[in-house]
Amino acid sequence: MSGMKQQVLEKINPDLSAIEMALVENLDPHLDLVKQTAGHLIFSGGKRLRPLLIVLCARICGHESPFVTKFATTFEFLHTATLMHDDVIDGANMRRGKQAAHHLYGAAVTVLVGDFLLARAICIAAETENPRIIRVVASLTEQMSEGEIYQLIKKGQTDLTEAEYMDIIRRKTGVLIESACKSGAILAGATQKQENALTAYGKHLGLVFQIADDILDYTADAGELGKNVGADLREGKLTLPVIYALSRAGETDHGRMKAIISNPEFTQSDFAELLGLLEKYQGVADARQKALDHVHKAKVHLEGFAPSATREILEMMADYALKRSS
């Protein structure tokens, strides 16, 4: 994985540098507290996946401009806002290997700074004076909110189905990646065929990233993950590896898994036992296979574009999204 990560980074470093500069220039709050609170997460080592996808999807359609990079910050601000709100709702302790913002600045400030970032994103999107772009940003914000609410309703429930899970992750996180790709195509003035292909690519890529993140909750250590291992489970979030294992477990194992999942104070020993049951019923392996299916689907939607360095990067990003969980 480290070899693939290095290859991707070497190809996108100039774009990442430009995005980083644009984030600094366009955050632009009037209050130091807002800058400090937002910067705690924004500048803590995020992958910049979403703004990068906007730049690459515009480029593969033949368009580049400084404004595309500025507009791309919209999606990093939106993403950061959702993470800040998530951490307050979940009572999370860590994010990207650091204390969550609400532990340092308080829940009220963190929520309000998240609101500021949402507003900042909308202001930058409005600069396009393009109703289609503004509609994409407004719609994805609505869908992400619905995804959060849906997840909250389902919190702690052990009967979550695969279909419900897929709907939640598409709305909660996948739609941001899907909309980033669509926005890049719209900014480029792409054909409808190109826009549809990149939107579909983004849809499948978004699902890969979220499923891979959910797998990491059971396969990585806290240092790799940037948050406490088992955090999703402790927060009452049922993800695909557990859904698969529960659906196959015998009565005794099913009961034991439900008991562990239903107890937010489960011990390390309980968690180790759960990991054994996930392996026994191939929960992680089959979740990884599901993600791999979406990798293939994402790459198929790039086949209509001529071979290029940009297409190669987009294909590599789909592969890397899953290999993080290996």
Secondary structure as the mmCIF struct_conf table of DSSP 4:
data_model
#
loop_
_struct_conf.conf_type_id
_struct_conf.id
_struct_conf.beg_label_comp_id
_struct_conf.beg_label_asym_id
_struct_conf.beg_label_seq_id
_struct_conf.end_label_comp_id
_struct_conf.end_label_asym_id
_struct_conf.end_label_seq_id
HELX_RH_AL_P HELX_RH_AL_P1 SER A 2 LEU A 27
BEND BEND1 HIS A 30 LEU A 31
HELX_RH_AL_P HELX_RH_AL_P2 ASP A 32 ILE A 42
TURN_TY1_P TURN_TY1_P1 PHE A 43 GLY A 45
HELX_RH_AL_P HELX_RH_AL_P3 LEU A 49 ILE A 60
TURN_TY1_P TURN_TY1_P2 CYS A 61 GLY A 62
HELX_RH_AL_P HELX_RH_AL_P4 PRO A 66 ASP A 90
TURN_TY1_P TURN_TY1_P3 GLY A 91 GLY A 91
BEND BEND2 ASN A 93 ASN A 93
STRN STRN1 MET A 94 ARG A 95
TURN_TY1_P TURN_TY1_P4 ARG A 96 GLY A 97
STRN STRN2 LYS A 98 GLN A 99
HELX_RH_AL_P HELX_RH_AL_P5 ALA A 101 TYR A 105
HELX_RH_AL_P HELX_RH_AL_P6 ALA A 107 ALA A 126
TURN_TY1_P TURN_TY1_P5 GLU A 127 THR A 128
HELX_RH_AL_P HELX_RH_AL_P7 PRO A 131 LYS A 154
TURN_TY1_P TURN_TY1_P6 LYS A 155 GLY A 156
TURN_TY1_P TURN_TY1_P7 THR A 158 ASP A 159
HELX_RH_AL_P HELX_RH_AL_P8 GLU A 162 ILE A 169
HELX_RH_PI_P HELX_RH_PI_P1 ARG A 170 GLY A 174
HELX_RH_AL_P HELX_RH_AL_P9 VAL A 175 LEU A 187
TURN_TY1_P TURN_TY1_P8 ALA A 188 GLY A 189
HELX_RH_AL_P HELX_RH_AL_P10 GLN A 192 THR A 219
BEND BEND3 ALA A 220 ALA A 220
HELX_RH_AL_P HELX_RH_AL_P11 ALA A 222 LEU A 225
BEND BEND4 GLY A 226 LYS A 227
TURN_TY1_P TURN_TY1_P9 VAL A 229 GLY A 230
HELX_RH_AL_P HELX_RH_AL_P12 ALA A 231 ARG A 234
TURN_TY1_P TURN_TY1_P10 GLU A 235 GLY A 236
HELX_RH_AL_P HELX_RH_AL_P13 LEU A 240 ARG A 248
HELX_RH_AL_P HELX_RH_AL_P14 GLU A 251 ILE A 261
TURN_TY1_P TURN_TY1_P11 SER A 262 SER A 262
TURN_TY1_P TURN_TY1_P12 PRO A 264 GLU A 265
HELX_RH_AL_P HELX_RH_AL_P15 GLN A 268 LYS A 280
TURN_TY1_P TURN_TY1_P13 TYR A 281 GLN A 282
HELX_RH_AL_P HELX_RH_AL_P16 GLY A 283 VAL A 300
TURN_TY1_P TURN_TY1_P14 HIS A 301 GLY A 304
BEND BEND5 PHE A 305 PHE A 305
HELX_LH_PP_P HELX_LH_PP_P1 ALA A 306 PRO A 307
HELX_RH_AL_P HELX_RH_AL_P17 ALA A 309 LYS A 323
TURN_TY1_P TURN_TY1_P15 ARG A 324 SER A 325
#
